[in-house]
Amino acid sequence: MLYEMSILCAFPVYDLTLLIALAWLAKVCTATNDHRIQPGNPLMKKYRCMVCSHVYDPAEGDPDSGIAPGTAFENLPETWSCPDCGATKADFEPMD
């Protein structure tokens, strides 16, 4: 009988813990998205291609490559390349 009661009591605690974890995750994801798209945010820094001078602007993204507006340069996939000359991500430098 005591064993059965402990099992019944464990489920509500597990559910509450899961709900708290999901709420925290939702808050983190929302904060991250809001954080990325705010003007003046360091993640919104523009980068210039050292080969052809193309400027990657996070506010615009790179829609032709499937990169959504608001995507920070640091969050671009390593396989991303300059849309103008094909230079790699390593060939870009931050703009002042």
C-alpha positions as CSV (number, residue, x, y, z in Angstrom):
1,M,0.0,0.0,0.0
2,L,2.8,2.4,0.9
3,Y,4.6,1.6,-2.4
4,E,1.4,2.4,-4.4
5,M,1.0,5.7,-2.6
6,S,4.6,6.7,-3.3
7,I,4.1,6.0,-7.0
8,L,0.9,8.1,-7.1
9,C,2.7,10.9,-5.4
10,A,5.7,10.8,-7.7
11,F,3.7,11.5,-10.9
12,P,2.5,15.0,-9.9
13,V,6.0,16.0,-8.9
14,Y,7.4,14.7,-12.2
15,D,4.7,16.6,-14.1
16,L,5.4,19.8,-12.2
17,T,9.1,19.5,-12.8
18,L,8.5,18.9,-16.5
19,L,6.2,21.9,-16.7
20,I,8.8,24.1,-14.9
21,A,11.5,22.9,-17.3
22,L,9.3,23.6,-20.4
23,A,8.4,27.0,-19.1
24,W,12.1,27.8,-18.5
25,L,13.0,26.6,-22.0
26,A,10.2,28.6,-23.6
27,K,11.4,31.7,-21.8
28,V,15.0,31.1,-22.9
29,C,14.0,30.6,-26.5
30,T,11.9,33.7,-26.5
31,A,14.6,35.8,-24.9
32,T,17.2,34.5,-27.4
33,N,15.0,35.4,-30.3
34,D,14.1,38.9,-28.9
35,H,17.7,39.4,-28.0
36,R,18.9,38.6,-31.6
37,I,16.6,41.0,-33.4
38,Q,17.0,44.1,-31.3
39,P,18.9,47.0,-33.1
40,G,22.2,47.9,-31.4
41,N,22.7,44.3,-30.1
42,P,26.3,43.1,-30.5
43,L,25.0,40.1,-32.3
44,M,23.6,42.4,-35.0
45,K,27.1,43.4,-36.0
46,K,27.7,43.5,-39.7
47,Y,30.6,41.6,-41.3
48,R,32.5,42.4,-44.6
49,C,33.9,39.9,-47.0
50,M,37.7,40.5,-47.3
51,V,37.6,39.1,-50.9
52,C,34.8,41.1,-52.5
53,S,33.6,43.5,-49.8
54,H,30.1,42.0,-49.6
55,V,28.5,43.0,-46.3
56,Y,26.5,40.5,-44.3
57,D,23.8,42.4,-42.4
58,P,22.1,40.2,-39.8
59,A,19.0,42.4,-40.0
60,E,18.6,41.3,-43.6
61,G,20.0,37.8,-43.4
62,D,20.7,36.0,-46.7
63,P,17.3,34.8,-48.0
64,D,18.7,33.3,-51.2
65,S,20.8,30.9,-49.0
66,G,17.9,30.2,-46.6
67,I,19.3,32.5,-43.8
68,A,16.4,34.3,-42.1
69,P,16.6,38.0,-41.1
70,G,17.8,38.4,-37.5
71,T,20.4,35.6,-37.8
72,A,23.7,36.7,-36.2
73,F,26.9,36.1,-38.2
74,E,28.1,33.8,-35.4
75,N,24.9,31.6,-35.9
76,L,25.5,31.1,-39.6
77,P,26.3,27.5,-40.6
78,E,30.0,26.8,-41.2
79,T,29.1,25.8,-44.7
80,W,27.7,29.2,-45.5
81,S,29.6,31.2,-48.1
82,C,29.6,34.7,-49.5
83,P,26.7,35.0,-51.9
84,D,28.8,37.2,-54.2
85,C,32.1,35.5,-54.5
86,G,31.8,32.2,-52.6
87,A,34.4,33.0,-49.9
88,T,34.1,31.1,-46.7
89,K,32.8,32.4,-43.4
90,A,36.5,32.7,-42.2
91,D,37.0,35.3,-45.0
92,F,34.7,37.8,-43.2
93,E,35.8,40.5,-40.7
94,P,33.6,42.4,-38.3
95,M,32.8,46.0,-39.3
96,D,33.4,48.8,-36.9
